[in-house]
Amino acid sequence: MPQLDKLRLGVNIDHVATVRNARGGDYPDPLRAAKLAEDAGADGITAHLREDRRHISDADIDGLMDVLTVPLNFEMAATDEMQRIALRHRPHAVCIVPEKREEKTTEGGLEVAREENRLAHFIAPLREAGCRVSIFIAADQRQIEAAHRIGAQVIELHTGAYCDAHAEGRMDDCTTELERMREMSTLAHSLGLEVHAGHGLTYDTVKPVAAFPEVMELNIGHFLIGEAIFRGLTPAIAEMRRLMDEARK
């Protein structure tokens, strides 16, 4: 069993940009949110530059690279355009995610097993540029083993099915999803992959995932930005950090 190291928190600022873009203009500023999150104890900032630029913009990525002192986790689809942007900026981490134009949010994990050859060639220049490459995948053995084979250093487990089951009161399904994630975290760790997790996590769902000893980082965004409306971003992050640390003891 790996040692229970401190669990890192990555704060996703996409939805600050969503609010800004609903009216146009410059407010609220995602960069200000990123700096507040950094000051509140976030270990990293996550931003997803979508192909349609529905929230985070190219200028946001430029600004984040200039102002952050914590690592940037640059989420992106496996496209030539996004690869060029990542290679220009060389962020600390690049997380490859599936992307559909019609979806409201990322609906599932990346299909790695069917695209091993393409993805292996896609991530090779990113690794050579010094970026840590993460693959956002479902808690599925085939996908984890494929991520390992293509040379990814990190996997991020999609926690959406677990969170949806919890929200809908399907507690048997919730337990099943947790057990699957627990087993796949162990598998990934045994292969030498660093394990992260995220998507849909809230105060009510974070502790069981945070307690997995193999998980080293959680990436949380939408809930924290929503909770910030009621209590402020710094207290919202502080409470999430408290729950994560409590689960880790």
C-alpha positions in Angstrom: 0.0 0.0 0.0 1.5 3.4 -1.0 2.2 6.0 1.6 -0.6 8.5 2.2 1.1 11.5 0.9 -0.6 14.9 0.9 -3.4 15.0 -1.7 -3.1 17.8 -4.2 -6.0 20.0 -5.2 -6.2 21.3 -8.8 -8.9 24.0 -9.2 -10.6 24.2 -12.6 -11.4 27.8 -13.5 -13.4 27.0 -16.7 -16.7 28.1 -15.3 -15.5 31.5 -14.3 -14.9 32.0 -18.0 -18.4 30.6 -18.8 -20.0 33.3 -16.7 -17.8 36.0 -18.3 -18.7 34.8 -21.8 -22.4 34.8 -21.1 -22.3 38.6 -21.1 -19.1 39.3 -23.0 -16.5 41.7 -21.7 -13.8 40.9 -19.2 -15.7 40.2 -16.0 -15.4 37.9 -14.1 -11.7 37.4 -14.9 -10.5 33.8 -14.8 -7.0 34.9 -14.1 -8.1 36.7 -11.0 -9.9 33.5 -9.9 -6.8 31.5 -10.6 -4.7 33.7 -8.4 -7.3 33.6 -5.6 -7.3 29.8 -5.8 -3.5 29.8 -5.7 -3.6 32.1 -2.6 -6.2 29.8 -1.0 -4.0 26.8 -1.2 -4.7 25.2 -4.6 -1.7 23.1 -5.7 -2.5 23.7 -9.4 -4.9 25.4 -11.8 -6.8 23.4 -14.5 -8.1 25.1 -17.7 -9.7 23.4 -20.7 -9.2 25.2 -24.0 -12.0 23.7 -26.1 -12.0 23.7 -29.9 -15.0 26.0 -29.9 -13.6 28.3 -27.2 -16.9 28.2 -25.3 -15.2 29.3 -22.0 -11.4 29.5 -21.7 -9.8 31.5 -24.5 -6.4 31.5 -26.0 -5.7 34.8 -24.2 -6.6 33.2 -20.9 -4.0 30.5 -21.5 -1.4 33.2 -22.4 -2.3 35.0 -19.1 -2.2 31.9 -16.9 1.2 31.0 -18.2 2.4 34.5 -17.3 1.0 34.9 -13.8 0.8 31.5 -12.2 3.4 30.2 -9.7 1.6 26.9 -9.3 1.5 24.4 -12.2 -1.0 24.7 -15.0 -2.9 21.6 -16.1 -3.8 22.3 -19.7 -6.8 20.2 -20.7 -7.2 19.7 -24.4 -8.5 17.4 -27.1 -6.1 15.3 -29.2 -6.0 17.7 -32.2 -3.2 19.2 -34.2 -4.2 22.7 -33.2 -4.2 22.0 -29.5 -0.9 20.2 -29.8 0.7 23.3 -31.4 -0.7 25.5 -28.6 0.6 23.1 -25.9 4.0 22.9 -27.5 4.2 26.7 -27.7 3.4 27.2 -24.0 4.9 24.0 -22.6 2.7 23.9 -19.5 3.6 21.7 -16.5 0.9 19.1 -17.4 -1.2 18.4 -20.4 -4.4 16.3 -19.9 -5.9 14.7 -23.0 -9.7 14.6 -22.8 -12.4 13.6 -25.2 -14.4 16.4 -26.7 -17.7 16.6 -28.5 -19.1 20.0 -29.7 -22.6 19.2 -28.6 -21.8 18.2 -25.0 -22.3 20.5 -22.0 -19.3 19.0 -20.2 -16.9 16.2 -20.7 -19.3 13.2 -20.7 -16.9 10.3 -20.4 -13.3 9.1 -20.6 -11.0 9.1 -23.6 -11.1 5.9 -25.8 -7.4 5.0 -25.7 -7.5 1.3 -26.4 -9.0 1.8 -29.9 -6.6 4.7 -30.8 -3.3 3.5 -29.2 -1.1 4.2 -32.3 -2.5 7.7 -33.0 -2.4 8.8 -29.4 1.1 7.4 -28.8 2.4 9.5 -31.7 0.3 12.5 -30.5 1.7 12.6 -27.0 5.4 11.8 -27.8 6.2 15.5 -28.8 4.5 16.7 -25.7 6.6 14.5 -23.5 9.7 15.5 -25.3 8.8 19.1 -24.6 8.8 18.4 -20.9 5.0 18.3 -20.3 3.6 15.6 -18.0 1.0 13.8 -20.1 -2.2 12.8 -18.4 -5.1 10.8 -20.0 -8.6 11.4 -18.7 -10.3 7.9 -18.7 -13.0 5.8 -17.2 -12.1 3.4 -14.5 -11.6 0.6 -17.0 -8.7 -1.9 -17.1 -8.4 -1.8 -20.9 -8.1 1.9 -21.0 -5.6 2.1 -18.1 -3.4 -0.6 -19.7 -3.6 1.2 -23.0 -2.7 4.6 -21.4 0.4 2.9 -19.9 1.4 1.4 -23.2 1.3 4.7 -25.1 3.6 6.4 -22.6 1.3 8.5 -20.5 2.7 9.4 -17.1 -0.6 10.1 -15.4 -4.2 8.9 -15.6 -7.1 10.9 -14.4 -10.1 8.8 -13.5 -13.5 10.1 -14.5 -15.6 10.3 -11.3 -18.8 11.4 -13.0 -20.6 8.0 -12.8 -20.0 7.8 -9.1 -21.1 11.4 -8.5 -24.2 11.0 -10.6 -25.2 7.8 -8.8 -24.7 9.6 -5.4 -26.8 12.7 -6.6 -29.6 10.4 -7.8 -29.7 8.3 -4.6 -28.6 5.1 -6.4 -26.4 4.1 -3.5 -25.8 0.5 -4.7 -24.5 1.9 -8.0 -22.5 4.5 -6.0 -20.8 1.7 -4.0 -20.1 -0.3 -7.2 -18.5 2.7 -8.9 -16.4 3.5 -5.9 -15.1 -0.1 -5.8 -14.3 -0.1 -9.5 -12.3 3.2 -9.1 -10.5 1.7 -6.1 -9.5 -1.4 -8.0 -8.4 0.6 -11.1 -6.4 3.0 -8.9 -4.5 0.1 -7.5 -3.9 -1.3 -11.0 -2.7 2.0 -12.4 -0.4 2.5 -9.5 1.0 -1.0 -10.0 1.9 0.0 -13.6 3.8 3.0 -12.5 1.1 5.5 -13.5 0.4 8.5 -11.2 -3.3 8.5 -10.4 -5.5 11.6 -10.4 -9.4 11.8 -10.3 -12.1 14.4 -11.0 -15.4 15.3 -12.5 -18.5 16.3 -10.6 -16.9 16.0 -7.1 -18.6 17.9 -4.3 -18.3 18.2 -0.5 -20.6 15.2 -0.2 -18.7 12.9 -2.6 -15.0 13.9 -2.3 -14.0 12.0 0.8 -14.3 8.4 -0.4 -12.2 9.2 -3.5 -9.7 11.3 -1.5 -9.2 8.3 0.8 -7.8 6.1 -2.0 -4.1 6.0 -1.2 -3.0 5.8 -4.8 -4.8 9.0 -5.8 -2.4 11.9 -5.7 -4.5 14.7 -7.1 -8.1 15.8 -7.4 -9.2 18.3 -10.1 -12.4 20.1 -9.1 -14.0 23.0 -10.8 -17.8 23.5 -11.4 -18.8 22.8 -7.8 -16.2 25.1 -6.3 -17.1 28.0 -8.7 -20.8 27.4 -7.9 -20.2 27.3 -4.2 -18.1 30.5 -4.4 -21.4 32.3 -5.2 -22.6 31.6 -1.7 -19.5 31.6 0.4 -16.7 33.1 -1.7 -14.0 31.3 -3.6 -11.4 31.2 -0.8 -13.7 29.7 1.8 -15.1 27.3 -0.8 -11.6 26.0 -1.6 -10.6 25.9 2.1 -13.6 23.7 2.9 -12.8 21.3 0.1 -9.2 21.2 1.3 -10.3 20.4 4.8 -12.5 17.5 3.7 -9.7 16.1 1.5 -7.1 16.3 4.3 -9.6 14.7 6.7 -10.2 11.8 4.4 -6.4 11.4 4.0 -5.8 10.9 7.8 
